[in-house]
Amino acid sequence: MATVPLEHVRNEGEWKLPSRGMVAMAGLITAESSIFLIFVVAYLYYLGRDVQGPTPKEVLEIPYFGTVCLLSSSGFIMLAERAIEHGKIAAFRLWWAVTILLAAIFLGDTGLEWRKLIVHDNLTIHTNLFGTCFYSLVGLHASHVIIGMLMMLVTMVFALNGHLRAEHSYRVKVLALYWHFVDAVWVVVFTVVYVVGR
Amino acid sequence: MGTDSMPAPQGIQTGLDRTAAVSRPGTYLELVHSWIVTVDHKRLGILYICYALVFLLVAGAEALMIRIQLFFPHNDFVSPYTFNRLFTMHGTTMVFLVGMPILFGFGNYLVPLMIGARDMAFPRLNAFSFWISAFAGLLLYYSFIGGVGLYGTGSAPDVAWFAYAPLTEKAFSPGHSTDYWAVAILANGIGSIGTAINILATVFCMRCKGMTLSRLPLLPWLYATVSFLVLVAVSPLTAAQAMLLIDRYLGGHFFDTQMGGSAILWAHFFWIFGHPEVYVLVLPAFAFANEIIPVFSRKAIFGYPAMVAASVGIGFISLGVWAHHMFTIGMTSFGNAFFTLSTMLVSIPTGIKTFNWLATLWGGKIRFQTPMLFSIAFLFQWVIAGLTGIMLSVSAWNWQLHNSYFVVAHFHYVLVGAIVFMIFAAIYYWYPKMTGRMLDERLGKLHFWLMVIGFHMTFDVMHFPGLLGMPRQIFTYEPDRGWTLLNQIVSVGGFIQAIAVLVLVYNLVHSYFKGVLAGPDPWDAWTLEWATTSPPPAYNFVVDPVVASRRPLWDLKHPEDPDSAFE
């Protein structure tokens, strides 16, 4: 069989494709955003429609400390990304550990907030519409923080026993993209729950 | 030209040599084991398709029981409770366990082959997605045994496929049947999202050298659109199921009207999923038509860029039309007008596609083999389904016919007349690639004509009881309504379609053993899947192909007049 002249193919230069990890994570983020959107819509739709208390205004306090911790973790994970890219494993370990620590502080802060709401204010998921929407939305976000933390802990184990090297920086970046998403969602949840909803 | 710099034609030629795949005889157990642990996109694709075909028979049997019950007025073939379960399970099964898996199956099988890739971007995620979907199907059907509810009358879910709240709340739906429904849909959704992510990553990141987005065959293009739709449309359903489960298990109040919860919010959430879902199902059908119609017209597809733009356009517009399912729930006049107009807007890109298919046929040397017969029927039926869709999009008309058999006839015209017909076309077209043997053409024609006759008897006639006021989902009806004869014609048509499907099943089994050997390229087609053997080896292509146009095999077969010269 005759062959096809393909000189223009050769002229097209290097064949570059987007990275599949990034595309897949972008897809996951798209799907997760839709899930959050539905819970946010429910939260906003049900604001002020409760037939019994307590209301958000009565019980919610703005979690400044936890928010600052979580949002600043996005900066530290960027430092970690840069460190691994340049092969600075020690620096990576430090920034990575700080990120995990900040995430843990955020979760602890949420835990204290929930404890206060449940024990002191008698607000559970069963109490009223606000309770249902609040614990679902904030809990959905917190579960994402937990998943992100677990994945970062696994990475930390690899970093500590020396299996993580500069050539893995691409995988770290995919995970970091997820973490940036978790932080960005908190900006939305924070605005909806503590600013608009209060 | 030195051949050393041209791996593509070599790779393709090696494929055309029809080197038989090397296989080692193994025990039966080894064979089953190899299918269970497989991460090969071709095997997973076939698993998806077989799984869907099994559930097609199950859900078809449920439809036949519904039709027997409606054959006479005051019939008591099944109890009202059983009838509710039958239409719930029929709808849920057909959408989630037949439609989505079979389309994902073809996507799995074809997308990597068409883009010249070794496998999907994430083979293990692919296997996970299949098995969790399969688990969801088994879970849903386990409800027949495990879902016993109030007074022992409950078993399978009986809340209809859209499961309007608050009917699904604990107070109105005791027992576990609704839980099985919600968890099964949730698990299935996770599988769908996994597959969608996988297809997107495959289409964008695994293309062979030279396959730019403007040379991508239309099937991968449409599957990318579908995957995007799955991500943004199936996720809301997953979220809504999570809310329903929070209500049922944790005592939440999302849809608890006594505590201020809203039944309408569920309807919105469901249809935000529900309408794009129609396009999730129909776009792959379009994708099959985009591949089959040109090959059997012996012409390149007409208006490739317009086809891509129209498909992506349908994807976006479909996200803004959901409330046309809710005109009778009561919306503002602005809402009614908005959703009427946005729904009508869909007809523009679909019209572009229809005219492009007609223009592809125009002046072509048409071959009327079975895949083409189904495609031609699809064109007619899709246009009719679209026209009744435009009728129903007008809110004033919709108020008269909402939840009547007219609506049932309309969406079955889409789901059967367009989607199932194109799935049959795709089975006849790609079965030779998957098995290495042709399906029997005589049985195929028999299947086609039985299907056309049965389809039109059922779904043309079904519009009329709807116009005469027969509501959907009713257990029986009065003899003096004038619906009896119409229902009987509909039921007879249903049985003719069932016979047609049995002919297909016989053909699938018979041809697997006795069919004519297909060879790598039985239809003289142009896309890369026909460049390798039938069935393809696990690695798909001996050498990674390189393409220079939209029809790489045309270039190979017609070196004196390659498409690449006109790009």
Interface residues (C-beta under 8 A of the other chain):
Chain A: M1 A2 T3 V4 P5 L6 E7 H8 V9 R10 E12 W15 L17 P18 S19 R20 V23 A24 G27 L28 T30 A31 E32 S34 I35 L37 I38 F39 A42 Y45 Y46 R49 D50 V51 Q52 I125 H126 N128 L129 T132 C133 S136
Chain B: M1 T3 S5 M6 A8 P9 Q10 Q13 L16 A121 F122 I193 A196 I197 N198 L200 A201 T202 F204 C205 M206 R207 K209 G210 S227 F228 L231 V232 A233 V234 S235 P236 T238 A239 A240 A242 M243 I246 D247 L250 G251 G252 H253 F254 Q258 M259 G260 G261 S262 L265 F269 I272 V546 A548 D555 L556 P559 P562 S564
